[in-house]
Amino acid sequence: MILFDWGTYNALSKLPVAATLGMKLTEVPPYDFSRRGRGEEYFREYASQARRAFTTVTAHAPYYNVVSADRDTMERSWRALLAAARKAKLAGAEVFNLHLGWRAYGDQRDLDLAAEFLAKLVSEAEPMYVSVEVPYTRRMLGTWEDVRALREAVGSERLIVSVQLENAWMLETGASETGDFEAANARATREFWLDLLSRTLQLSSGFLSLRFSQVIGFAFGSRIVKKRVPLGKGYPDLAPLAEALADFMVSRVRGRGLQLRMHVIYTGPPATKYRDSIDLYAAIMKEAVRHL
């Protein structure tokens, strides 16, 4: 029995590399959906190659704000995301992940418009699951409260949360507002991560979808922004996260017989993503073996 699928994002040309390294998950990267020349045949070939080696195929939508004060701009974004979902299905994806982007109004209108779009997306994406990624700042849509409200508004079990773990860490510790990554890192204990994973489980069905890379932060005007860095070069620390992931997956999901397929996707810099994906998998499984 597989405890969790693991891997990283790969263009079609890199699938043989990921497969050779033993990865069981591949994700269609966002730029594949926005690059010219990526026609339907590209995505059909992706599915053909991926099904030979991978247990799970996911897709990451291109980066468009779902809500905009300009209706024309917003509808263009919606059309692009719906088109990407159709291509993701051709690629054999079972999960279509997206960022909702920045809030346009700062009130209920943001959620109402996001729910209107997500209802269209869930219908277009069927039978794929649509996962909404948790952001690193409350100025973006997709907080835990947002996802809960959107699931209720859309009324579909195929709308789930996707937790980019370092985003959730920044959000919950306030690092996205203060920029104090050292203090935030001290709060990222095993118990901190177990709490976040429990909240993830409450907003999951079908899949328990997790992502991770380490980051550093810097000020950009009045905002704190993150930059992804190779594993071991940033925050938060991996060790307590690996402990929590192993315990949670073995004891709280597998041990209870929950019908969820779990995966962890490494989302760090391209130059080190294969080495780092293997290191991340190894760190989790070294802890998991103690619970098995």
C-alpha positions in Angstrom: 0.0 0.0 0.0 1.3 3.4 -1.0 1.6 5.9 1.9 1.7 8.9 -0.3 2.6 9.8 -3.9 5.5 12.2 -4.3 7.2 14.1 -7.1 7.5 17.5 -8.7 6.4 19.6 -11.7 7.6 18.4 -15.1 7.3 19.5 -18.7 6.7 16.7 -21.2 10.4 16.5 -22.1 11.4 15.9 -18.4 9.0 13.0 -17.7 11.7 10.4 -18.4 14.0 12.0 -15.8 11.3 12.0 -13.1 10.3 8.5 -13.9 13.9 7.2 -13.8 14.3 8.7 -10.4 11.3 6.8 -9.1 8.9 9.6 -8.6 5.3 8.5 -8.7 3.6 11.9 -9.2 4.1 14.5 -11.9 2.5 17.9 -12.2 1.8 19.7 -15.5 3.4 23.1 -14.7 1.5 26.4 -15.1 3.7 27.7 -18.0 2.6 24.7 -20.2 -0.9 26.2 -20.2 0.2 29.7 -21.2 3.0 28.9 -23.8 2.1 29.2 -27.4 2.6 26.0 -29.3 1.2 23.9 -26.5 -1.7 22.5 -28.5 -4.0 19.6 -27.6 -1.6 17.0 -29.0 1.1 18.1 -26.5 -1.3 17.3 -23.6 -2.4 14.0 -25.1 1.2 13.0 -25.4 1.8 14.0 -21.8 -1.0 11.6 -20.7 0.4 8.8 -22.9 3.8 9.1 -21.4 2.7 9.8 -17.8 0.4 6.8 -17.5 3.4 4.4 -18.1 5.2 5.5 -15.0 3.2 7.7 -12.6 0.5 6.9 -10.1 -0.8 10.4 -10.0 -0.9 13.3 -12.5 -1.9 16.8 -11.3 -1.9 20.1 -13.0 -1.2 23.7 -11.9 -3.2 26.4 -13.5 -1.6 29.5 -14.9 -1.5 32.5 -12.6 -4.5 34.7 -13.2 -6.5 36.7 -10.7 -9.9 35.1 -10.4 -11.5 38.4 -9.2 -11.0 41.8 -10.8 -12.9 45.1 -10.5 -12.8 45.2 -14.3 -15.4 42.7 -15.6 -13.7 42.3 -19.0 -10.3 41.5 -17.4 -11.9 39.1 -15.1 -13.8 37.2 -17.8 -10.7 36.9 -19.9 -9.0 35.3 -16.9 -12.0 32.9 -16.4 -11.8 31.8 -20.1 -8.1 31.2 -19.8 -8.5 29.1 -16.7 -11.4 27.1 -18.1 -9.3 26.4 -21.2 -6.4 25.3 -19.1 -8.7 22.9 -17.2 -9.7 21.3 -20.5 -6.1 20.8 -21.5 -5.3 19.4 -18.0 -8.0 16.7 -18.6 -6.3 15.8 -21.9 -3.0 15.4 -20.0 -4.6 12.9 -17.7 -4.7 15.1 -14.6 -6.9 14.1 -11.6 -6.4 17.3 -9.7 -6.4 20.9 -11.1 -4.8 23.3 -8.7 -5.1 27.1 -8.8 -4.3 30.2 -6.9 -7.3 32.5 -6.6 -5.1 35.6 -6.6 -5.5 39.0 -5.0 -8.7 40.3 -3.5 -10.2 43.1 -5.6 -12.8 44.5 -3.2 -11.9 43.4 0.3 -15.4 42.4 1.1 -18.1 39.7 0.3 -18.0 40.5 -3.4 -14.6 38.8 -3.7 -16.0 35.5 -2.4 -19.2 35.8 -4.4 -17.4 36.2 -7.7 -14.9 33.5 -6.8 -17.7 31.1 -6.0 -19.4 32.0 -9.4 -16.2 31.1 -11.2 -15.4 28.0 -9.2 -18.9 26.6 -9.9 -18.1 26.9 -13.6 -14.6 25.5 -13.2 -15.8 22.4 -11.2 -18.3 21.7 -13.9 -15.8 22.1 -16.7 -13.1 20.1 -14.9 -15.2 17.1 -14.1 -14.1 14.4 -13.2 -11.0 16.2 -11.9 -10.8 17.6 -8.4 -10.3 21.4 -8.2 -7.9 22.4 -5.4 -7.7 25.9 -4.1 -4.2 26.8 -2.9 -3.8 28.5 0.5 -2.0 31.9 0.1 0.7 33.4 2.2 -1.2 36.7 2.9 -4.8 37.5 3.8 -4.7 40.1 1.0 -5.1 37.1 -1.3 -8.2 34.8 -1.6 -7.9 31.3 -0.4 -7.6 31.3 3.4 -9.0 28.4 5.3 -12.2 30.4 6.0 -12.4 31.3 2.3 -12.1 27.7 1.1 -14.7 26.5 3.7 -17.2 29.2 2.5 -16.5 28.5 -1.2 -17.0 24.8 -0.7 -20.4 25.5 0.9 -21.3 28.0 -1.9 -20.3 25.7 -4.8 -21.7 22.6 -3.0 -19.2 20.1 -4.5 -17.0 17.6 -2.8 -14.6 17.9 -5.8 -13.7 21.4 -4.6 -10.9 20.9 -2.0 -8.1 22.7 -0.4 -4.4 22.5 -1.5 -1.9 23.5 1.2 1.4 25.0 0.1 2.9 24.4 3.5 5.3 27.3 3.6 2.4 29.6 2.5 0.2 28.3 5.4 3.2 28.8 7.8 3.7 32.4 6.7 -0.1 33.1 7.0 -0.6 31.5 10.4 2.6 32.9 12.0 2.1 36.4 10.6 5.5 36.3 8.8 3.8 37.7 5.7 3.1 40.9 7.6 6.1 41.2 9.9 8.9 39.7 7.8 10.3 38.1 10.9 11.0 34.6 9.5 13.3 33.6 12.5 10.5 34.1 15.0 8.0 32.4 12.7 10.4 29.5 12.3 10.6 29.0 16.1 6.8 28.6 16.1 6.8 25.9 13.4 6.9 22.9 15.8 5.6 19.4 15.2 2.4 20.4 17.0 2.0 23.5 14.8 2.2 21.4 11.7 -0.1 18.7 13.1 -2.7 21.4 13.7 -2.4 22.7 10.1 -2.7 19.2 8.7 -5.8 18.5 10.8 -7.4 21.7 9.3 -6.3 20.5 5.8 -8.1 17.2 6.4 -11.3 19.0 7.3 -11.4 20.6 3.8 -10.3 17.5 1.8 -12.1 14.8 0.0 -10.7 12.3 -2.5 -7.2 13.7 -2.2 -5.1 15.2 0.6 -3.0 17.6 -1.4 0.2 19.1 0.0 3.0 21.1 -1.5 6.3 22.4 -0.1 9.4 24.4 -0.7 11.6 26.5 1.6 11.6 30.3 1.2 13.3 33.5 2.2 11.5 36.8 2.5 12.2 40.3 1.6 10.4 43.7 1.5 9.0 44.9 -1.7 7.6 48.3 -0.9 5.2 47.8 1.9 4.7 44.1 1.2 6.7 41.1 2.4 7.2 38.7 -0.5 8.7 35.3 -0.6 11.4 33.7 -2.8 11.7 30.0 -3.2 15.2 28.6 -2.4 16.8 25.1 -2.5 16.0 22.8 0.3 18.2 23.5 3.3 18.7 27.2 2.3 15.5 28.7 3.7 12.5 28.5 6.0 10.7 26.8 7.7 12.9 24.0 9.0 12.2 20.6 7.5 12.7 18.3 10.5 9.6 19.1 12.6 7.5 19.2 9.4 8.7 15.7 8.4 7.9 14.4 11.8 4.4 15.8 11.7 3.8 14.6 8.2 4.9 11.1 8.9 2.8 10.8 12.1 -0.2 12.4 10.5 -0.1 10.2 7.3 0.5 6.9 9.1 -1.6 7.4 12.3 -4.4 9.8 11.4 -5.1 8.9 7.8 -3.9 5.4 6.9 -4.4 4.2 10.5 -8.0 5.2 10.5 -8.7 3.8 7.1 -9.7 7.1 5.5 -10.3 7.0 1.8 -7.9 9.6 0.8 -5.0 9.6 -1.7 -2.2 11.7 -0.3 0.5 13.5 -2.2 3.4 15.8 -1.5 4.6 17.9 -4.4 8.0 19.7 -4.2 7.7 23.2 -5.7 11.2 24.6 -5.3 13.6 26.1 -7.8 14.0 24.2 -11.1 17.8 23.9 -10.8 17.6 21.6 -7.7 14.1 20.3 -7.8 15.0 16.6 -8.5 17.6 16.3 -5.8 15.4 18.3 -3.4 12.3 16.2 -4.2 14.2 13.0 -3.2 15.6 14.6 0.0 12.1 15.7 1.0 10.6 12.2 0.3 13.5 10.6 2.3 13.1 12.9 5.3 9.4 12.1 5.6 9.8 8.3 5.1 12.7 8.2 7.6 10.1 9.4 10.2 7.3 7.3 8.8 9.1 4.0 9.3 9.0 4.6 13.1 5.2 4.6 12.9 4.8 1.6 10.6 
